[in-house]
Amino acid sequence: MHSNFLTWPLLKLSPVRSSLRIIILCIIVSIISACSHLQLPTLGSEQITSSERVNEADKLYYQGLYSEARSAYLSITRDYPEFSYGWFKLANTSSRIGQPEEAVLYYKRAISLDEGDQRYWHNLSLAYLQLARQTARTAVSRNLTAVNTDLLQLISQIDAAGER
């Protein structure tokens, strides 16, 4: 009596089940093999993980290199669109470089992914204040004399609210 894995007592299977098991096994091996060829994004010649990318972007942000940090966070959000922190930090950098319209959009995206993080809501309100301040200053610069006094007062109120 010869023994092979198809006739071994614990694995006695009909020829159809045996063939099905072999096909499933081949599919699993193919999937695992395909996944092993996926590469992580690279920085220079090294492979890096997503957490290393976030750490690098955070480092740029805290060094005050907001444009560079913005590019890094933008890349992260492209690769990980469900990562709320990436959208939050992208919004922060947009706000820091004077782009409150973009910041509002990115904060809203972060909030849509994680409504419970109060930092996202707080910074969204600050971005709206920044946008209001910018809009009011634009109106004043266009010399709308009839409302300049009201706009200047509004700007000082916005500035005071943003300081709280």
C-alpha positions as CSV (number, residue, x, y, z in Angstrom):
1,M,0.0,0.0,0.0
2,H,1.6,3.2,-1.1
3,S,0.9,6.4,0.8
4,N,0.6,9.9,-0.5
5,F,-1.0,13.0,0.9
6,L,-4.3,12.4,-1.0
7,T,-4.8,8.9,0.4
8,W,-3.4,9.5,3.9
9,P,-6.2,8.5,6.3
10,L,-6.8,12.0,7.7
11,L,-7.0,13.6,4.3
12,K,-9.1,11.0,2.4
13,L,-10.9,13.1,-0.1
14,S,-12.9,12.4,-3.3
15,P,-11.0,13.2,-6.5
16,V,-13.2,16.3,-6.9
17,R,-12.5,17.6,-3.4
18,S,-8.9,16.8,-3.8
19,S,-8.7,18.8,-7.0
20,L,-10.6,21.7,-5.5
21,R,-8.2,21.7,-2.5
22,I,-5.2,21.8,-4.9
23,I,-6.7,24.6,-6.9
24,I,-7.4,26.7,-3.7
25,L,-3.9,26.0,-2.5
26,C,-2.5,27.2,-5.8
27,I,-4.6,30.4,-5.6
28,I,-3.4,31.1,-2.1
29,V,0.3,30.5,-3.1
30,S,-0.2,32.8,-6.1
31,I,-1.7,35.6,-3.9
32,I,1.1,35.3,-1.4
33,S,3.7,35.3,-4.1
34,A,2.1,38.4,-5.7
35,C,2.1,40.3,-2.4
36,S,5.7,39.5,-1.8
37,H,6.6,41.5,-4.9
38,L,4.8,44.7,-3.7
39,Q,7.3,47.4,-2.7
40,L,6.9,50.1,-0.1
41,P,7.4,53.7,-1.2
42,T,11.0,54.6,-1.1
43,L,13.0,57.5,0.2
44,G,16.3,57.6,-1.7
45,S,17.3,53.9,-2.1
46,E,15.8,52.6,1.1
47,Q,12.3,51.2,1.6
48,I,10.4,52.9,4.3
49,T,7.2,52.2,6.2
50,S,4.2,54.4,6.4
51,S,5.0,55.3,10.0
52,E,8.5,56.4,9.0
53,R,6.9,58.5,6.3
54,V,4.6,60.2,8.8
55,N,7.5,60.7,11.2
56,E,9.6,62.3,8.4
57,A,6.7,64.6,7.5
58,D,6.1,65.5,11.1
59,K,9.8,66.3,11.5
60,L,9.6,68.7,8.5
61,Y,6.5,70.3,9.9
62,Y,8.0,70.9,13.4
63,Q,11.1,72.3,11.7
64,G,8.9,74.9,10.1
65,L,9.5,73.5,6.6
66,Y,5.7,73.7,5.8
67,S,5.9,73.4,2.0
68,E,8.1,70.3,2.2
69,A,5.9,68.9,5.0
70,R,2.8,69.6,2.9
71,S,4.3,67.7,0.0
72,A,5.1,64.7,2.3
73,Y,1.6,64.7,3.8
74,L,0.0,65.0,0.3
75,S,1.9,61.9,-0.8
76,I,0.8,60.1,2.4
77,T,-2.8,61.0,1.8
78,R,-2.6,59.8,-1.8
79,D,-1.2,56.4,-0.6
80,Y,-3.5,56.2,2.5
81,P,-6.7,58.1,1.7
82,E,-8.4,56.7,4.8
83,F,-5.7,58.0,7.2
84,S,-7.4,60.9,9.0
85,Y,-4.2,62.2,10.7
86,G,-2.6,62.6,7.3
87,W,-5.5,64.8,6.2
88,F,-5.3,66.8,9.5
89,K,-1.6,67.5,9.1
90,L,-2.0,68.3,5.4
91,A,-4.7,70.9,6.5
92,N,-2.3,72.3,9.1
93,T,0.4,72.8,6.6
94,S,-2.0,74.4,4.1
95,S,-3.1,76.8,6.9
96,R,0.5,77.6,7.8
97,I,1.4,78.5,4.2
98,G,-1.7,80.8,3.9
99,Q,-4.1,78.6,2.0
100,P,-7.1,78.5,4.3
101,E,-9.5,77.3,1.5
102,E,-7.5,74.1,1.1
103,A,-7.1,73.8,4.8
104,V,-10.9,73.8,5.2
105,L,-11.3,71.1,2.6
106,Y,-8.6,68.9,4.2
107,Y,-10.0,69.4,7.8
108,K,-13.4,68.4,6.5
109,R,-11.9,65.3,5.0
110,A,-10.2,64.4,8.3
111,I,-13.4,64.9,10.2
112,S,-15.3,62.7,7.7
113,L,-12.9,59.9,8.6
114,D,-12.8,60.6,12.4
115,E,-15.6,62.8,13.7
116,G,-14.5,62.2,17.3
117,D,-11.1,64.0,17.2
118,Q,-11.7,67.4,18.6
119,R,-8.5,68.8,17.3
120,Y,-9.9,68.5,13.8
121,W,-13.0,70.5,14.7
122,H,-11.0,73.1,16.5
123,N,-8.5,73.6,13.7
124,L,-11.4,73.7,11.2
125,S,-12.9,76.7,13.1
126,L,-9.5,78.4,13.1
127,A,-9.2,77.9,9.3
128,Y,-12.6,79.5,8.9
129,L,-11.4,82.4,11.0
130,Q,-8.2,82.6,8.8
131,L,-10.4,82.6,5.7
132,A,-12.7,85.3,7.0
133,R,-9.7,87.5,8.0
134,Q,-8.2,87.0,4.6
135,T,-11.4,87.8,2.8
136,A,-12.0,90.9,4.9
137,R,-8.5,92.2,4.3
138,T,-9.0,91.7,0.6
139,A,-12.1,93.7,0.7
140,V,-10.4,96.5,2.6
141,S,-7.5,96.5,0.1
142,R,-9.9,97.0,-2.7
143,N,-10.8,100.3,-1.1
144,L,-14.5,99.7,-0.4
145,T,-14.7,103.0,1.6
146,A,-18.4,102.6,2.5
147,V,-17.7,99.5,4.5
148,N,-14.0,99.9,5.5
149,T,-14.8,100.9,9.0
150,D,-17.0,97.9,9.5
151,L,-14.5,95.6,7.9
152,L,-11.6,96.9,9.9
153,Q,-13.7,96.3,13.1
154,L,-14.5,92.8,11.8
155,I,-10.9,92.0,11.2
156,S,-9.9,93.1,14.7
157,Q,-12.8,90.9,16.1
158,I,-11.6,87.9,14.0
159,D,-8.0,88.5,15.2
160,A,-9.1,88.6,18.8
161,A,-11.2,85.4,18.4
162,G,-8.2,83.6,16.7
163,E,-6.0,84.4,19.8
164,R,-8.3,82.6,22.2
